């Protein structure tokens, strides 16, 4: 399971020119699963996400977590996080998890982050979306977890 966390000043998700979802300052999380990922990774990554100290304290040091700053969280599914670009010029997505199981894990991850008490919004699984945000910092972190 792979996440791209981006610290933002706010996020808007647009579908068919309509505002679907939005958050204030916090994190944009791009969520990807590959074949073989297990539900246990959702718990590990949700806990890591809300507790990762990537927000600045009063001294400008990254000492605060999303929980510490009451960050708002936008979670968007993105199967392209498992693009294989080793051969040719067109990415292959053979490692990406099939949609039914990927959606189940995505929803479980959203449920666990929401249980932290943080305001949590989502994109629409499988939809073609426009994401508007400003990366604050910029701060971008990749989190991965493989369940044995």
Long-range contacts (C-beta under 8 A, 24 or more apart in sequence): 1-31, 1-32, 1-33, 1-34, 1-37, 1-41, 1-42, 1-45, 1-105, 1-144, 1-145, 1-146, 1-147, 2-32, 2-33, 2-34, 2-81, 2-82, 2-142, 2-143, 2-144, 3-29, 3-30, 3-31, 3-32, 3-45, 3-49, 3-142, 3-143, 3-144, 4-29, 4-30, 4-78, 4-81, 4-140, 4-141, 4-142, 5-29, 5-49, 5-52, 5-54, 5-140, 5-141, 5-142, 5-143, 6-30, 6-133, 6-135, 6-138, 6-139, 6-140, 7-54, 7-55, 7-135, 7-136, 7-137, 7-138, 7-139, 7-140, 8-74, 8-133, 8-134, 8-135, 8-136, 9-133, 9-134, 9-136, 10-72, 10-133, 10-134, 11-74, 11-121, 11-131, 11-132, 11-133, 12-131, 12-132, 12-133, 13-74, 13-76, 13-121, 13-122, 13-123, 13-124, 13-129, 13-130, 13-131, 14-129, 14-130, 14-131, 14-132, 15-123, 15-124, 15-127, 15-128, 15-129, 15-130, 20-123, 20-124, 20-129, 21-74, 21-121, 21-122, 21-123, 22-74, 22-121, 23-72, 23-73, 23-74, 23-119, 23-121, 24-72, 24-119, 25-69, 25-71, 25-72, 25-136, 26-66, 26-69, 26-71, 26-72, 26-73, 26-74, 26-118, 26-119, 27-66, 27-71, 27-72, 27-73, 27-74, 28-74, 28-76, 28-131, 28-133, 29-73, 29-74, 29-75, 29-76, 29-113, 30-76, 30-78, 30-81, 31-75, 31-76, 31-77, 31-78, 31-81, 31-106, 31-109, 32-77, 32-78, 32-79, 32-80, 32-81, 32-82, 32-96, 33-79, 33-82, 33-96, 33-97, 33-101, 33-102, 33-105, 33-106, 34-82, 34-95, 34-96, 34-97, 35-95, 35-96, 35-97, 35-98, 36-97, 37-97, 37-105, 37-146, 37-147, 38-147, 39-105, 39-108, 40-147, 41-105, 41-145, 41-146, 41-147, 42-105, 42-108, 42-109, 42-112, 43-112, 44-145, 45-109, 45-143, 45-145, 46-109, 46-112, 46-113, 46-116, 47-112, 48-143, 48-145, 49-73, 49-113, 49-143, 50-113, 50-116, 50-118, 52-141, 52-143, 54-139, 54-141, 62-139, 66-116, 66-118, 67-116, 67-117, 67-118, 70-118, 70-119, 71-118, 72-118, 72-119, 72-120, 72-121, 73-113, 73-118, 73-119, 73-120, 73-121, 74-120, 74-121, 74-122, 74-123, 74-133, 75-106, 75-109, 75-110, 75-113, 75-120, 75-121, 75-122, 75-123, 76-122, 76-123, 76-129, 76-131, 77-102, 77-103, 77-106, 77-123, 77-125, 77-126, 99-125, 99-126
